[in-house]
Structures are given as C-alpha cells and as structure tokens.
C-alpha cells in the first residue's frame, strides 16, 4: 500500500512540477527561428507550416517522431520561436515552450492558461493566443513560482498525510491481530486439554490422575514418545504474554551426557504392577539387577533378594498402539515375553511418573499444588480416535494406584 501511494505522489510531482513528458530530438536545435508573431488560426498555421517545410528539411531527423511545425514561447519566455519538433501532449491547463536544454517541446508549469483545456496537442498551441503574450509571461513567472511553491507544500502535506494514514492503518492492524491472538489464547486455554470431562462433576474430577484446574497457575505438557519422553511447563502469566517464550523443561541425567531434555521411553514396574522407575533410571536399575544375578550365579549363590523376572520392563510401547487394533483392556507383553499387563495400566503409570516429577519441580520452585496445574497430553496427529481414546482413558483412571518404591 505504501508503495502505491509513493508511486502516486511521484506521478503527481512529475505532472505538476517537472517537464517529464518530452520527446527529445537533437535535430530540432537546427530548426529554431525567432519570430515576431505566431499563427493564431488554422489557416495561418498551415501557411507557416508549409513555409517551414519540416518534413523535407535537409537534416537527419530519422530518430525523431512526429517531426512537426510549432510556434511557441522560447525557453526564457522572452520571445517567440518557430521550431520543427516532435509533438507532445500538454497537460494541466498551461502553455507550451521549446526547451533547448531538453531539445523538446515542454509544458510551462508556471504559466497558467485559462483558454487551454486540461490536455491538448502541442501543435494546436496557436488556438490559445494568451500563451503568446510575452509581457504577461514575464508577470506570471513570479506568480507561477509562488504557485509552484504552494503546490510543493500541498504535495508535501499530501505525502505526510498519506504516510500518517499508512502508519495508522498498520497500528490498527497490529492491535487487531494482537486482540485476535489474545482471544485465541483464551480459547486455547479452554480447549487445549484433549480429555473430555464435561460429564464429570467437580467433586469427582479431583479423583482422577490428571485433574482439571479451574484457575491454573501453570501449564504442564507431558509427551510420551516412542523412543524418548519428557515434560515441559510454562506459567500461566508467561503464557498469556507470549505463548512461545519462557517454556521450561527438566533435565534428565544420562551416562556420558551432561543433561538431556528427554529421557528414554522405558518403564519398570514392580511385581504388583505399581510404578518403580522410568527412563534412564529404569534402564540402570534393570541392568544392575541382571549384573547382580549373573554374578551370584557365577558364585553359585542363590539370588535371594529379588530377581529381574519379578519385574515388568516395557520399552517403546507407544509404537505398539499404531500397529494393533486395541479394544478394552488389551494386554501388552513385557521384555521377557512371559508377563503382560493392560496397555492402559502401562500408560497410566507412565503419566503418573511424569506428573509426580513435574509436581516435585513446581513445588520446589513456587509451592505449586496438584490442583493448580493445567495438564496437557500430546498425541500424534496420525492417531485415530480409538488410539486417542486409550490415552484418554489412561489419564481418566482413578488416582489410587500403588506407588512402589525402588527395589
């Protein structure tokens, strides 16, 4: 829009103040002849044009278009001249003159002509005798300059006004977009949790694994991935200001790595199905149990305290959801291939682990409680409704499962 306005202003200035419409012809300089008077009607014009004989002059005017007879004012407006030159359109109710510097017929922007139409061909200048009044031309030079100054001022005011309108429009658009973003954020706050609980009463809501917070202080997003999982959180005050900034996450210890934004998707459950550990910690505990068992067998000792076979170990179980059709309490086999648990139990314990970890972090930072958190569960876009329903059911399960300690 600003470009269009700039082009319009440029064209306006070109028309009003600059001799931009020219047909330059070097051959015209060889035909200039000062005269005492110019034709004032068509008959005298044709007679003078025949005497000038512009079309048959012994000069090279092949590069000049419409090489025609003219009788106009001189460049300094002090005399009349006859000249053979290309004709042009005179725009703006003004007279015409021949400019030696531009080698062309041009408009006189300082010489107003009340008889002249808004546009006319330069060869018809003889119809407007007021343009041949040299004395009047001298008087109008000063007035024309003053008029030009006024026009320049008007043009400058017009340009400033256009710029102001553009800036005002940009500010209005920016404020409008900001209001739309705020509205979308509020709508997102109401719809972001993909768990439908409209049928639950306020008293029953808090009995579930991920309760609904009516006035949340923080948003926690849990991402259960096929290979890696983790969580991130953002305080509501920061979310309302900027949705993509001040998003925090917890670091996970890993061997030979200073920290990691996510932990490996590996779940270790106790023999009764309660949560033991998750991620790198679950891998390390299971590896330690296997090493201890191997060492005891080598020493012919009985593995009396605990055995890896007594635990459930699940890896990359989320990927299984995309390869099978699940209905109800579908069972998933663990790493040993001998024991199995319902998929909803596995997902519930995984969600439980990250919710507990997130609450520990938030409680240490700002004394955040469970009912102050707005929970978000991420699901892949390619999942169908049945797969999403399994994740929903896992999050809606009662929050009364056992929490086993580390073995």
N, C-alpha and C positions, 0 to 999 in steps of 0.2 A: 504493500500500500504506500509506504513512504517513497519507494522508487517511482511509482506512478505520479505522485504529487510532485516529486523533483523534476520529472520529465515535463510535466505540465507547466511548471514555473519556468523551466528553461525555454520552452517554446514561446511562452508569453513574453519573456525578456527578449528573445530573438526577434519577435514580430514588432515589439514596441520600441526597442532601443538600438538594435543592431541591424546593419544592412546585410542581412544573411541571405536574402533571395536575390542572387546575382547571376548573370550569365557573362562570365569574363571572356573577353575577346581582345587579343593584342592588336589585331588589325584595325580595331575601332580608333585607336590613337592616331592613325594616319589619316582619318577622315574628319577630324574635329575642325569646325569652321565657325568662328564667331560671327553673329548676325545681329542686326538691329531690331528685328521683329520675327515672330514665328507665325505660321499659318493659324488661322482662327476658325476655319471651316474645312469641310471635306474637299471642296474644290481647290482651295489654295494649298491644302496638304498634298493632294495628288500632284499638283503642278510642281511644288517644291521637291517632292519625292522623285518625279521624273527628271528634274534638273540634276538632282544629286546622283541618280542612277546607281544606287548602292549595289544592285545585283551584278553590274557589269564593270565595276571598278578594276583597274589593272593591279590588284593586290591579292595576296593569298589569304582568303577568308574561309578556306575549306573547313577549318576546325571550329568555325563559329556557326551556331544555329540561328535560324531566322534573322539573317543579316538584313535589317530594315532601316528605313529612314526615321529619324527622330529629331524633334526640335524641342529642347528642354533647357532648363537653367544650367549654368556652369557649376563646377564643384564648389566654388566660393560664393555662389548665389549673387554675383555682381554683374553677370551678363547672360546672354542667350547664346546657345550653340546649336549648330546642326551637326549631326553625327550619324554614321551608319553603325548600328549595334544590334545585337540580339534583343528582341522584345521580352519583357518580363511582366508579371502581374504586380501592380502597385496596390498594397493592402493598407487599410486603416485611414481612409479619408485624408490623404496627404498628397503633396505634389511629387514630381519626379525630377531628377537631375542626372547629369553624367559625371561619373567619378573617374578621373584619370588614374588615381591610385588603385582602384579596383577594376579599372578597364571595363566598366559596365554601367548600364542604367540602374539607378537605385532609387529607393524612396527617400524623401526628406522628412525624417520623423519630427523635425522642429517646425515644419511648415504645414499648418492645418489648412485644409481646403474645404470650404463649405459647399462648393459646387460639385466636388468629386464624390463619386459613390465609394462604398467601402472597398470595392475591388474594381480595377479596370486595367486594360492592357496599356502598356507604356506608349504604344504607337498612337493611341487616341488622346494623348495629352492636350492636343490642340483644341479639344472641346471645352477645356477648362481654362479660360483666359486669365482667371485670377492668379494662376500659377506663373504667368509671365510678367507680373508686376514686380519689377526689381526693387523699387522703393519699399513696397510692402514686405518684400522678403527680408530686407535689412531690419525692418522694425520687428519682424516676427522672430528673428534669430534669438534676441534676448528673451522674448516671451516663450519661445519654443524651448530654450534651455531651462527656463524656470518650470515649464510644464514637464520637461523630462525629469527634472529633479523630483517633482511631485509624483510622477509615475514610478520612479525608482523607490521613493518612500512607500508608495502604495504597494508596490511589488514586495518590498521587504516586510511590510506589515502582513501582507497576504501569506508570505512564506513562513513567518513566525507563527501566524495563526494556524497554518496547516501543520506545522511541527507540533504545536501545542495540542491540536486535536489528535494527532497520531499518538503522542505521549499519553494523553488522557484515555484514548481507546486501549492502549497497551496496559495501563494501570487497571482499567475496568476489567479487561480480560484476565489479568493476573489475579485480581481479587475474586473474580467469579470462579476461576479454576481452584483457587485456594478454598473457597467455600464448598465446592464440589468434593474436593479431597477430604475436607473435614467431615462432610456428610457421609462419604463412603467409608471413612474410618469408623464412624459411629455405627454404621450398618454392619461393617465387618466385625466390630466388637460383639454384635448381637448374633452373627451367623457363622463366625469362624470355627466354632467347635462342631465337628461333624457328627455329633452324638445327639440324637433326638430324644429329648426328655420332657416333651410338652405334657405327657400324661402322668408324670411323676409329681407328687405333692412335695411341698417344701420340707416336710418332716422326713420323707423317705429319701430325698436327694442325698443328704449327707451320709447315708449308709453305704453309698457306692464308692468304688475305687477312685474315680475322678469326679468329685462333686462340682456342682455349678456355683460359681461365686456371683452373688448379686451385685457387689460393688468391689471388683477385683483391684488389688494393688499391683499385681504383677501378672504377666502372661508367660506361661511355660509351654514350650512346644517339644514334644517327645517324638523322635524319629527312630523307629525300629527298622533298620536296614537289613538287606540280605546278607551283607558281609560285615558292615560296621553300623553301630548305633550310637545315639547320644541325645543330648537335650540342649536347648538354648532358652534364654529367658530375657525378657525386656519389661522394665517397669512401666506401668500404665501411663504415668506422667510423661515419660520419654516417648512412648508410642503415640500419644496424642500430638506431640510436637513434630516428630519425624519418624515414620514407620520403619525406615531402613537404617537408622543410626542407634548407637548405644545398645546393640544387641550383644548380650554376654553369653558365654558358654563355659563349661567346666573343663578342666584339663584332666586327662587320664594318664596315669603312669604306665610306661611301657619299657621293656628292656631295650637298652641301647638307644632310646629316644627320650629327649628331654621332656616333651609333653606331646599329647595328641588331642585333637578336637573331638575325636570319636573313639570308642572302644570296640573291640571285635564282638560280633554278634554270637556269643557263646553263653549258654545258660546252664548253670549247675544247680540241680535241685536235690534236697535231702531225700532219704528213702520214703518219707511220708508225703512227698510232693511239695514241701514248703521250700521257700527260696533260701539258697545257700550263698551263691555269689554269681556274678555276671562279668562278662568281658575278659580282659587280661587276667583279672584276679581268678576267675573260674578256670581259665586255662592253666594258670600256675598251680592252683590247688590240685587239679586233676593230675597234672604232670608229677607233682610231688607224691601223691598217693601211689601212682604207678611205679615211681622210682623206689619208694619205701617197700612196696610189695615185692618188687624184684629183688631188692637187697635182702629182705627177710627170707625169701625162698632160697636164695643162694646160700644163706647161713642155716638153712633147714629150720627156721623158726616159724612159729605159727603167726599169721597176720591177725592178731587177736583184736586190735583196737578198732579198725574199720577197713573196709575193702572198697575199691573203686566200683565193684559190681553192685554195691549197695546204693549207689547214687544214680541220678539221671543226668546225662550230659547231652545237650542239644546244640547243634551248630547249623547256622544258615537255614533255620527252619522257616523263615518268612518266604523264601523262594518256593517252598513246597505249596504254598497257597495258590500259586499261579499254575501249578501242574496237575492239581487234583480238583475234583468236584466234592466239596465238603457239605455235609448235611448233618445238623445236630452236633453231638459230641464225637466228632471224628477223632480217631486215635492217631498219634504220631509216634513212631519208633525212635528210641534214642540211639546213641553212638554204638552201643553194644549190640543192638539188633535184637535184644531179648526182652526189653521192657518198653512199655508205651504209656503215654498219658494223653488226655484230650488236648486238642490244639488250643482251645480257649483257656485252659489252665496254664499252658506254656506262655501264651500271650499275656495273660493276666499277671503272672509272676514277673515277666519282663517289664511290663508297665509299672508294676509295684516297685521294682528296683529303682527305676529312674525317678519315679515320683518321690521316693524316700530320699534319694541322693539330692534331688532338687530342693526339697524342703530343708534338708540339713544345710545346704549352701545359703538359702534365703533366710533361714532362721539366724544363721551366724552373721549375715550382713545387716538385716533390718528387722529381725524378730518377726518374720512373716510366718503366719499360720496357714494350715491347710485350707481353711475356708476363705483365705484372701487370694487364692491363686485361680487364675483362669486357665484351664488346661486345654491344650490343643494336641491332637493326634494326627500325624501326617500319614497319608496313604498314597500309593502310586496312582497316577492318572489312568493307567491302563487297567486297573482293577474293576471288576464288575460289581454289581450290587451285592451278590452273595458273599464275595470276599470282603467287601467293606462291612457287611453285616457281622461277620465273625469278629473283626476288630472292635466293632461297636459293642457286641455282647461281652467281650473280654473286659472292656472298660466299665461296663454297667454291672459287672458281678459284685456281690457284696464284699465290703472291705473287712472281712473277718477271717481270712485265711491265716494259717500258721506262719510264723516267721522263724524259721530255723536259724540257728547261729552257724558259724563256720565250724566245720569238723576238724 
